[in-house]
Amino acid sequence: HLPVTEEDEYLHWVEYGALHTTNVSIKSWFVTWWMSYLNFQIEHHLFPCMPQFRHPRISNRVKELFERHGLVYDNRSYTQALRDTFNNL
């Protein structure tokens, strides 16, 4: 489970997206197909109106942006994401 932002803590929407969202196996064509491109959760939350099939095209730019600004681009394996989800229940 990713940490929750404190009530009085201000975060820019990009920072919020970085701190509260994770991608899942974005290099796997199978996971991308299986999850219908929703494994690109960071891109989905930053650009909610963008068609999902476009997310792979912008993922490298988003990752570079995060790195330039010291933000973590969280990309977990499918099994790690499942494990983290079930451990959080």
N, C-alpha and C positions, 0 to 999 in steps of 0.2 A: 504494500500500500504506500503510495506516495504521500509525503507530508501535506497537511492541510495548512493553508495560509491563515495567519492570525487575523482577527476581525479588524484591527487597526493598522494592518500592514498593507501598504500600497504596492501593487505590482502592475507594471505595464502589461497589456494583454499578451504580448509576445513572451515576456518573462513568465506569466501565469501559464501559458501554453507549454513552455519548456519545463516548468517545475511540476506540473500536474498531469503530464501526458507521456505515454511511452509508445514506441513503435514495436512491431512484432515481425521479426524475420523478413525485413524488407528486401533482402537480396534473393529470397526464395520465390521462384515463379509459382511453385505449388501453393505455398502459404498465401501469396498474393491472390491466386485464383480462388483458393479455399475461402478466404475471408473477403472476397470481392473488393479488394483494394482498401478495405477498412483496417488493414494492418498498418497503414500509414496514418496513425491517429494524430501525430503531431501536425502534419500537413492538413489533415481534415479539420482540426480545431483552429488552425491559423487561417485557413481559407475554406470556410464551410460551404460556400456557394460554388466552389470549383468542382467540376466533374471528377469523380473518384479516380477514373482511369488516368487522369493527368498527374496525380500525386507522385508517381515515380519520376516524372520529368523534372519536378521542382525539388525533390528530396535532397539532392546534393547541394543546391543553393541554400536551402534552409539549414542544412548541417554546417556549411561554411559560415553562414550568418551567426549561428549559435556559437561556433568556435571563436569567431572574431570578438564576440561580446562576452565570452566566458560562461556561456550557458551549456548545460549538458544535453546532448542529443542522445536520448535514451532509446536504444534499439536492442531489444532482448530476443533471444531465441523463442520459438513457439513453445517448447517444453518449459523453459524458464518462466515465460509469461503465464502458462497454465499453472505451474507450481506456485508462483507468487499469488495468483488469484485464489487458488484453493486454500493456501495458507492464510489468506486474509479473511476467509469466511468464518 
